[in-house]
Amino acid sequence: MKIMKLIFVFLLTSLLTHAQEKKEDTVTKDFQQREVVLYEDDFGEDTVGAFPSKWQVMTTTEYIWRYKDTMFHVEKDGEGMYLKIVRNAEPELEPYPKYNLCDSFTIEIDFQLEYFSSSIACILTDDSDQRWIYDSLDGRGQFKCGTTHKKNGSLADKKTNIPGFDRQVLHRLAISYQKQQTKFYVDDSRVAVLTGFAVNASHIFIVPKGPVKIRHMRIAIGAETIPIERLLSDKKFTTHAILFDVNKSVFRHTSMAFISRLAGFLKKNPSIKLEIDGHTDSDGNAAVNMKLSLDRANAVKRQLVAMGVAAARLTTKGLGASKSIDTNSTIQGKANNRRVEFISR
C-alpha cells in the first residue's frame, strides 16, 4: 500500500509543472477569465477602520479575535480602499456571503506584500474538508502550490522564486480551475499547472500574514473559453473578460486573452464589421460614465487595430449605465453591468 501511495505521489508531482517554462507559455493570453461574477469586493462600500462587510473570519488567535478591528480592517489611501492586515496577524478569511462554485471558475486577488515576512495564501477545499488545493506567495517572491489530502498528507507541491519580485507594488495571485486541471498565476505569468487532482470546491480561504494590503478579489464561473463564433449566428457578443482599471480606460493585462482571440477571429472573417459598445455601472456622474464607456470602447478598438484588424471595420459607442443588465445595488451586479458588447454589422 505504501508503495502504491509513493507511486501516486510521484505521478501527481510529475504533473505539476515547474515555473521555469518558456516565456511564450507564461504570458497573460493563457489566462481565461470566467464571465459570470459570483463575488467581487474592492472594499468601496466599507467604512474606514471597520472590518469589511463581505468577509468573515474563520480562524485566528483569541487575542486577534478580541482586537480584530485593529489587527485587520479597512483603510484608504491615494489608490483607494483596501483591507489592511497588520504585522504578525495571520487570520483565515472567507469571502462572504456564500457563493456556489462549479467545476470551472477563476479566483483573482490583488495585494501588496510589504515585508519579507509577509505572505498570502489561497486555499480551495470541499465540504468534507478532506482535500485541498493551495498556493501561496511570500515577500521574498517565493511561490508555492500543491495539493493536500487529510488522510494521505501532502501529495504534491512545488516551490519557485518569482524573479524581480517587488514589495513596493501591487501583485495578483490567480487560480484557474477547470475540472481536474488547476493553473496558477502570479501577475502576468502562469507559474504552475496541476492536473489529475479534483476538488469539489465549496470554500475559498484567503490566509494573509501581515503586513499585507488586499485591494481586490474576484470569483467568477463559466466555461474556460467563450465561443466568439456566436457573432456569426447571434450577431452580438457580450463579455466581462475585458477589465479596466477603476475609473480609467486602461484595460488590465488579463484582458489580452480575450482581445487576442477576438482579433484572430476577425482576421479569419474579414467580411465582419463590428460595433464596440462600452457599458459602466451607475456609480458616479452619468455624463462622466458616458465618456468613460466610450473611452473604453475606443481602447479596445485601438488594441484590435494594433493587432492587425482594419480600423474601417470597427466603430464604437459609449452607453454608460443606460442599458444595465443587472442591479446596481450590489458589487456583483455592478461587475456584471461593466461589460463590453460587440455587434456584428
N, C-alpha and C positions, 0 to 999 in steps of 0.2 A: 504493500500500500504506500509505504514511504517512497519507494522508487517511482511509483506512478505519479505521486504528488510532485516529485522533483522534475519528472519529465514534463508535467503540465506547466510547472513554473517556468521551465526553460523555454517551452514553446510559446507561452504567453509573453515572456520577456522579449523573445526574439521578434515579436510583432510590434513592440513599442519602439518606434524609430528614434534614432538619436537626432539631436537638434542640428548637428552639423550637416545639413542637407545642402544640395546645390542651391545657389541663390534663386534660380528661376523656379524652384519648387517651394520657396518660402514666401513669395510676395503675396500681397494682400488679395490679389484676384482669386486666390484659393478659398478665401473665407466667404461662405454663402450665408448671408444673414436671413433668418426666418422672417416671415411677413406679418404674422398675427401677434401683436404685442399683448402678453399676459400681465406683465408687470414692468413698470418703469418708475424710477424715482431720481430726481435731481435735487431734492430737499427744498424746492422752491415754495412749497406750501407749508413749510415748518417754521417754527419760531426759534430765533437765535437763543441758545442757552438751554433748549429743551431737548429731550430725547426724540428722535424722528418718529413721526406717526406711522410710517409704512415699514417699520422694522420691529422685531421683537427679540428680546434677549433669551437665549435658550439655556446657556450655562455660563457661569463665571464664579469668581470667589465671593464669599459672603461680604467681604469688605467692599468690593465693587458693586454688589447688589445694593448696599446701603448708600453708596455715593455714586450711583451710575450716571447721574446728570452732570457730574463733574469729570467722570472718567471717560465718557463718550457722549457727545452732544453735538448739536448743530451749530456751526459757526458761519461767518460770512466774511469774504474779502473782496478784492477788486475783481476777481474772476467769478464770483457768485457764491452760492450756498454750498456747504459741504458738511459731511459728518466727520468730526474730529475724534480720533482715538488717541488718548494721551499716552505718554511713555509708560511702558510696562503693563498697561491694560491689555488683556487678551480675551475679549468676550467671544462667545459663539452666537452669531446673529443670523436670523432668518427673515427674508422678505415677508411682509405681511400686508394685506390679508392673503389667505390661502389661494394658491394658483394650481391649475390642473395641467400637468405636463403630459406629453405623449411620447412617441418613440422618435421624434425628430424636433430638436429645439436648439436654440443658441442662448448662451449667457455671456454678457459683457459687463465688465466692471472697470470704471476709470478711477484711478487713485494716485497718490503720491506717497512714496516711502521716504521718510525724512532722515532716518539714521541707518547705520549699518545693521543694527539690531532689529529694525522694523521688518515686518513681513506681512503677507496676506495670503490666505488660502481659500480655495473654493472646493466644497465637498458635496458630491451627489450621493444620496442614499435612498433606499427603498423604505416602505412602511415597516418591514421587519427589522430594519437596521442591521442587516446581516452582510450587505455588500456595499462597498463604497468605490467611487472613482474620485480622485482628488488631484489638484495641482496647487502649487504654491510658488511664491517668489519672495526673495528677501532683499534687503537694502544693499547687498553686495552684488545683486544681479544673478544670484543662483536660483535656477528654476528646477522644480522637482515635480514629477507627476507619476501616477501609477494607480494600482488597484489594491484593495484590501478585502479579505473575506473574514468574517468574525470567527469562523471555525478554523480556517487554514492559515490565517495571518496574511502578511504581505505576499501578494502573488507576482507582482511586477512593479518595478519602479525604476525611474531614470533621473539622473541629475545632469544639468548642463549649465554653463555660465553664459549669460547674455552679454555679448561684447559691448563695451562702451556704455554700460548702464549708468544713467544719470539720475541721482536722487533729487535734483532740483526741478525736474519737470514731471508732467503728468504721464502716466503709463496706462496701458489697457491689458487686462487679462481676459481672455475669451475662451469659451469652450463651445464646440460644435458637435452635437450628439446626433447620430443617425443610426438607430437600431443597435448593432453591435460594433459600431465604429465611433471613436471619440477622437476629435482633433483638438489640439491645444495651441493657443496663440499668445504671444506677447507682442503688443504693439502691432506692427505690420507683418510680422513673421510667424509662420507656422513652425513650432519648435518640436512637436512630437505628435505621433498618431498611435492610438491603441485600437486594436481590432480583436475580435473574438471574445469580448467580455461585455456582457449586457447588465444594466441595472434598470429596473423598472422605477426610475427616479420619481420620488414623490416629495422629496425635501432637498432644498439647496441651502447649504450653510456657508456663511462667509465668516472666516476667523482671522481678523486683523490683530497684529501685535504692534502696539503703538511705539513711537508716534506715527500715525497714518492719517492721511486725508482721503476720504472717499467722496468722489464728486458725482458719480452717476452709476446707475445699474439698470440693465435692461434684460428681460427674459421674453423670448418670443418663440412661437411654434410654427410649424408648417413644413411643407416639402423643402428639401435642400435646394432644389433647382426649380424655379418657376418657369413654365414654358412661355417664352416670349412669342412663340409661334401663334399664340392666341390673337395677336394683331391681325393675322391673315383671316381668321374667321369672325372674331368679335369686333374688329376694328377699334378696339380700345383695350388698354392695359394699364393697370394701376399697381404701383409698387411703393413699399415703405423701406425698400433696401437702399435708397439714396438718402443719406442722413446729412444734415448740415449742422455746423456749429451754432450755438444759441444766438438768435437774432442776427445771423450772418448768412451770406450766400456762398460761403466756402464749405464745400461738402467734405465729409470725413473720408479718410483714406479707404475705409472698408467699403465705401460706395463704389469703388472702382470695379469690384467684382461684377456687379450688375451692369454698369455702364459699358464695360468691355464686351460683355455678352451681347448687349443691345447693338453696339457698333458693328460687331461681326455679323449679326442678323441683318442689319440694314445694308451692309455691303454685299451680302448674298442675295438681297431682294431690292435691287436698285430702283424698281418702279414705285416703291412705297415712299410717300411723303408723310411726315409726322408733325402734328401739333403737340407741343410740350406744355402742359399746364401745371403750374405750381400752386400748391394749396398750403395754408397755415392753419394753426388753431386760432382761437378767438382772443388769446391774451394780447393786451396792448391796444394801440390805436389802429382802427380799421384801415385808414389810409396808409399808414406805415406798413401794415401787413400786406396790403395790395402790392406795394412797391417791393417788399421783401420777397413775396412769392414770384413776382416777375424776375427779379434779380436771380433767384434760384433757378428758375426755368432757363434763363439765359446762360447760367453757369453750366448747366447740363448740355445745352446746345454747343457752347464753346468746346467742351471736352469731346463731344462726338465729332465735331469738325476737326479737332486736333488728332483724332483717331482715324481720319480719312473719309468721313461722311460729308457729302457736299452740303454747304450751308444753305443752298437754294431749296433743299428738301426739308428744311426744318423751320418751323415758326414757333413762337412762344406766346403764352398768356399768363398773367398773374391774376389769380382769383381770390387771394386772401382766404378769409374764413367764410366766404359767401356760399360755399357748397359743401358744408360739413357732412360727413358720413357717420359720425358718432357723436356722443355727448362731449361738450367742452367743460364738463363739471368734474371730470376725473383726469388724472395724469395719463392713464391708459387710453381714454377716449381722445384726449388731445394728441397723443402719439399717433393714433390711427388717422386723425384728421390731417396731420402733417404728412403729405404724400406728394408724389409726382405722378401725373397721368399722361399717357401717350395715346393720341387719337390718330388713327391711320386715315389719310386722305387719298 
